[in-house]
């Protein structure tokens, strides 16, 4: 919420932004300490912790949760940004933009099925295939960050969609399949719930972070071309770009192309972190799924 307020231009020193930024980490630390306290006092008549300390101190499980967060971030940003770019930069209809997202949607689903089959039948450790998926996401996002800002649709971006979607599909299915192998049976429901929730949380935070980081540059560049009223109108509703003169439309589309590239550049860090999170899952005796 704080980052979303900052993205709208509200100062970081304001109470609307500063209060959540300060209180959020405090509440998080308090939650972790409370869960540890409840775990240490666990008995038949005691309050059960939401996330037991056994889970929070499990390195492999923490890495899986982090990977779920990162996978959700990359998936959400891709699903939102790719169609937006087609509409705003390439000047096509929302329906046509949605159709052009199909390579991502289809590949993500297929790669999940293939990855789960390979890890069980070929006996490849999940950590290995997750690292591979992370590198695919890095390659695809780096490619997206170099997309030309012209109105013409750049063909290679469909290939980058496939790369990112394959990586996302691999990571997302592995984090769902791993909990039974790394947490106690009594904690399995909570573990699966936490992983799913973190995926959605990752998407929300990634959107807030990239928007907060890239919006000041976008607004500054737009004000160099448009007046304040036109800038506010466009930022509020991007479809109002058609009300601008053809010359201004061309410049605004190029500026937005740079904005989307900057967001994808930020997302490279998320993809790199996904590889590191996968490496954190390494064990001397790797997990192998039974066929």
Secondary structure, DSSP 8 states (H G I E B T S, - for coil): -HHHHHHTT--TTSHHHHHHHHHHHHHHHHHHHHHHHHHHT--TTS---SS-HHHHT-HHHHHHHHHHHHHHHHHHHHHHHHHHHHHHTT---HHHHHHTTHHHHHHHHHHHHHHHHHHHHT---HHHHHHHHHHHHHHHHHHHHT---SSS--TTHHHHHHHHHHHHHHHHHHHHHHHHHHS-GGGHHHHHHHHHHHHHHHHHHHHHHHHHHHHHHHHHHHHTTS-HHHHHHHHH-GGGGGGS-HHHHHHHHHHHHHHHHHHHHHHHHHHHHHHHHHHTT--SS------
